[in-house]
């Protein structure tokens, strides 16, 4: 007899699991108060969305995602890998806070490069709010997870499906807080039905070791031994003092978000050149929310359209040894 397929939901906390003293309070709440089982218990019509599949729930962490740390990333990557490797698991859903969701999504995509659907979802209002958006986002994420499997890591919020590479949080409080910039969403959830964009690209493979050895390296490296990579911003009147201080403190990698098409203040650039001479790896991004650096002679590798915070993750993995080659070879 054929085993019933499973959809696994992993909880990590966030606003979607937050509570407030009053239902009218949309911002004065405490994140990560409800367990994943409580989030799923209130969903109407769950059997219809699951389409005969069974549901497995697991609480991996319980934190406000602004406080995301290496230990939680390691635990989440391990549990995602465990469940995705099970033959009877169709897909995995992760509930997550919005503040660092884009970073976790890119980390999981880069490390796992899943052959099944790995879907992250979230909320901008706590679970106790009038008009809470978490239940609908979670229902939409389950619909995407239950659809025909699409290899890759996806983010579902406000009816939109975003790729892990492109998605960014672009608004501090509105419900539709995420954007994929010029690329646009890869799909939409409409009345419970999933519609993928005809022009949506499959996730680009990262220049990583094979997924199993990459994951093993990430899990086996103690958090204190992870490379230190920081993000800097070029701006009017910028100086090199922050660069010098970071180099002196032992930083191993720097991602600099340049102005416009990757331009840098001359003082900041001088500091970065000295950092490179001292063995620090530097990568260049742009502080612009959409688009990517094009057509310029760059002093260091650019990041192929990755946001600065995602470029930090890729450089970190490169320095750890999980990547084969430089950041711009992915």
C-alpha positions in Angstrom: 0.0 0.0 0.0 1.4 3.4 -1.0 2.3 5.7 1.8 0.4 8.9 2.3 2.5 11.9 1.2 3.4 14.4 3.9 3.8 18.2 4.0 6.0 19.2 6.9 5.6 22.6 8.6 8.6 23.9 10.6 8.0 26.8 13.0 10.7 29.3 14.0 8.6 32.1 15.6 8.3 35.6 14.2 5.3 38.0 14.0 3.1 35.2 12.5 3.4 33.6 16.0 3.2 36.9 17.9 0.5 38.1 20.3 -0.6 41.5 21.6 -2.7 42.6 24.6 -5.3 44.1 22.3 -6.7 43.0 19.0 -6.4 46.5 17.6 -2.6 46.6 18.3 -0.7 45.8 15.0 2.7 46.9 16.0 3.0 46.8 19.8 3.2 43.0 20.1 5.6 40.3 21.2 6.9 38.0 18.5 7.2 34.2 18.7 4.6 33.4 21.4 2.5 30.7 19.6 3.7 27.3 18.6 3.3 26.0 15.0 0.5 23.6 16.1 -1.5 26.6 17.3 -1.0 28.4 14.1 -2.3 25.5 12.0 -5.2 24.7 14.4 -7.1 27.8 13.4 -6.9 27.4 9.6 -10.2 26.7 8.0 -10.5 24.2 5.2 -7.1 22.7 5.9 -8.0 19.2 4.5 -9.0 20.7 1.2 -5.6 22.4 0.9 -3.7 19.3 1.9 -5.5 17.3 -0.8 -5.2 14.0 1.0 -1.7 14.5 2.3 -0.9 14.3 6.0 0.6 17.1 8.0 3.7 17.0 10.1 4.5 19.8 12.5 7.7 20.6 14.3 8.9 23.6 16.3 12.6 24.2 15.4 13.0 27.6 17.1 11.0 30.3 18.7 12.5 33.8 18.2 12.0 37.2 16.7 13.8 37.0 13.4 15.7 40.2 14.0 17.7 38.1 16.4 18.4 35.3 13.9 21.7 33.5 14.7 24.0 30.8 13.3 22.7 28.2 15.7 19.1 28.6 14.5 20.3 28.6 10.8 22.1 25.3 11.5 19.2 23.7 13.2 16.7 24.8 10.5 19.0 23.7 7.7 19.4 20.3 9.4 15.7 19.8 9.8 14.8 21.0 6.3 17.4 18.6 4.9 16.1 15.7 7.0 12.5 16.1 5.9 13.3 16.9 2.3 15.3 13.7 2.0 12.3 11.5 3.1 10.7 9.8 0.1 7.2 10.3 1.5 7.6 14.1 2.1 6.2 16.1 -0.7 7.5 19.5 0.5 8.4 21.6 3.5 6.9 24.9 4.8 8.8 27.2 7.2 7.0 29.9 9.3 9.5 32.8 9.9 9.7 36.4 11.0 9.8 39.0 8.2 12.8 41.0 9.3 15.4 38.5 8.1 13.3 36.2 6.1 15.1 37.0 2.8 18.4 36.1 4.4 17.2 32.7 5.8 15.6 31.9 2.4 18.8 32.6 0.5 20.9 30.7 3.1 18.6 27.6 2.8 18.6 27.9 -1.0 22.4 28.2 -1.2 23.2 25.4 1.3 20.4 22.9 0.4 19.6 23.7 -3.2 16.5 21.6 -2.6 15.1 19.3 -5.3 11.6 19.7 -3.8 9.6 22.8 -2.8 10.8 24.6 0.3 8.4 27.4 1.1 8.8 30.1 3.7 6.0 32.3 4.9 5.4 35.0 7.4 3.1 37.7 8.7 3.2 41.5 9.2 0.5 41.5 11.9 0.5 39.3 15.0 -1.9 36.3 15.3 -4.1 38.2 17.7 -4.7 41.2 15.4 -8.0 42.1 13.8 -7.4 41.1 10.2 -4.3 39.1 11.0 -2.5 38.2 7.7 -0.7 35.1 9.0 -3.5 32.5 8.5 -4.0 33.5 4.9 -0.3 33.5 4.2 0.1 30.1 5.8 -2.8 28.7 3.8 -1.2 30.2 0.6 2.1 28.6 1.5 0.5 25.2 2.0 -1.2 25.6 -1.4 2.2 26.3 -3.0 3.8 23.4 -1.1 1.0 21.1 -2.2 1.3 22.1 -5.9 3.3 20.2 -8.4 6.8 20.2 -6.8 9.1 23.0 -8.0 12.7 22.5 -7.0 13.9 25.5 -5.0 13.2 27.8 -2.1 10.2 30.2 -2.3 8.8 32.9 -0.2 5.0 33.4 0.0 3.4 36.6 1.3 0.3 38.6 0.4 -0.6 36.2 -2.4 2.7 36.6 -4.1 5.4 33.9 -4.6 8.9 35.2 -4.7 12.2 33.4 -5.4 14.8 33.3 -2.6 17.4 35.1 -4.8 15.2 38.1 -5.6 13.0 38.7 -2.6 13.5 41.6 -0.3 11.5 43.2 2.5 10.7 46.7 1.2 8.2 48.1 3.7 8.2 48.3 7.5 4.5 47.7 8.1 2.2 47.2 5.1 0.8 43.7 4.5 2.4 43.4 1.1 5.9 44.1 2.4 8.0 42.1 0.0 9.1 42.7 -3.5 11.3 40.9 -6.1 12.2 44.2 -7.8 12.6 44.2 -11.6 12.2 40.4 -11.7 8.7 40.4 -10.2 7.0 37.5 -8.4 7.5 34.0 -9.8 3.8 33.3 -9.2 0.6 34.1 -7.3 -1.9 32.3 -5.1 -5.5 33.2 -6.2 -8.4 31.8 -4.2 -6.3 28.8 -3.1 -5.0 28.1 -6.7 -1.4 28.5 -7.6 -0.5 30.2 -10.8 3.2 30.2 -11.7 4.6 32.9 -14.0 5.3 31.7 -17.5 8.6 33.6 -17.5 9.7 32.5 -14.0 13.3 31.3 -14.0 14.3 28.1 -12.1 16.7 28.9 -9.3 20.2 29.3 -10.5 22.6 26.8 -9.1 25.2 28.1 -6.7 28.9 27.3 -7.2 28.9 25.1 -4.1 30.2 21.8 -3.1 27.7 19.0 -3.5 24.7 19.7 -1.3 25.4 16.9 1.2 29.0 18.0 1.8 28.1 21.6 1.9 25.4 21.0 4.5 27.8 18.8 6.5 30.4 21.6 6.6 27.8 24.2 7.7 26.5 22.0 10.4 29.8 20.8 11.7 31.5 24.2 11.9 30.9 25.7 15.4 29.2 29.1 15.2 32.3 30.8 16.8 34.3 29.5 13.9 32.1 30.9 11.1 33.9 33.5 9.1 33.1 37.1 10.1 31.6 39.1 7.2 30.2 42.5 7.6 28.2 44.9 5.3 29.2 48.5 4.7 27.3 51.3 2.9 28.8 54.0 0.7 27.3 57.5 1.2 28.0 61.2 1.1 30.9 62.1 3.4 31.8 58.5 3.9 35.2 57.7 5.5 37.4 54.7 5.8 37.3 54.6 9.6 34.8 51.8 9.8 36.8 49.7 7.3 40.0 50.2 9.3 38.2 49.4 12.6 36.7 46.2 11.1 40.1 45.1 9.7 41.8 45.7 13.0 39.1 43.6 14.8 39.7 40.7 12.5 37.0 40.8 9.9 37.5 38.3 7.0 35.0 39.6 4.4 33.3 42.8 3.6 30.3 43.5 1.3 30.1 47.1 0.3 26.8 48.6 -0.9 27.8 51.2 -3.4 25.9 54.2 -4.6 24.1 53.9 -7.9 25.9 51.6 -10.3 28.4 50.4 -7.6 30.3 53.7 -7.2 32.2 54.2 -4.0 33.3 57.3 -2.1 37.0 57.7 -2.7 37.9 57.6 1.0 35.9 54.4 1.5 37.5 52.8 -1.6 41.0 53.6 -0.3 40.2 51.9 2.9 38.8 48.8 1.1 41.9 48.6 -1.1 44.0 48.5 2.0 41.8 45.9 3.5 42.3 43.7 0.4 46.1 44.1 0.8 45.7 42.7 4.3 43.8 39.6 3.1 40.2 40.7 3.5 37.8 39.5 0.8 35.7 42.4 -0.7 32.5 42.1 -2.8 30.6 45.0 -4.4 26.8 45.4 -4.4 24.5 48.4 -4.8 22.3 50.1 -2.2 19.6 50.6 -4.9 16.6 48.5 -4.1 16.1 47.3 -7.7 18.4 46.5 -10.6 22.0 45.3 -10.5 25.4 46.7 -11.3 26.1 46.7 -15.1 28.7 47.8 -17.5 31.4 49.2 -15.2 35.0 48.3 -14.5 34.7 47.0 -11.0 37.6 47.0 -8.5 36.2 43.8 -6.9 33.8 41.1 -8.0 30.2 42.2 -8.0 27.4 40.0 -6.6 25.3 39.2 -9.7 22.3 41.1 -8.4 22.2 39.8 -4.9 21.3 42.3 -2.2 24.1 43.2 0.2 22.7 41.0 3.0 22.5 38.0 0.7 25.9 38.7 -0.8 27.2 38.5 2.8 25.8 35.0 3.1 27.4 33.9 -0.1 30.8 35.4 0.8 30.5 33.8 4.2 30.0 30.4 2.6 32.9 31.0 0.2 35.2 31.8 3.1 34.0 28.7 5.0 34.9 26.6 2.0 31.4 25.6 1.0 31.7 27.4 -2.3 33.9 26.4 -5.1 35.5 29.7 -6.3 34.5 33.3 -6.0 31.2 34.8 -5.4 30.7 35.9 -9.0 31.0 32.4 -10.3 27.6 31.2 -9.0 
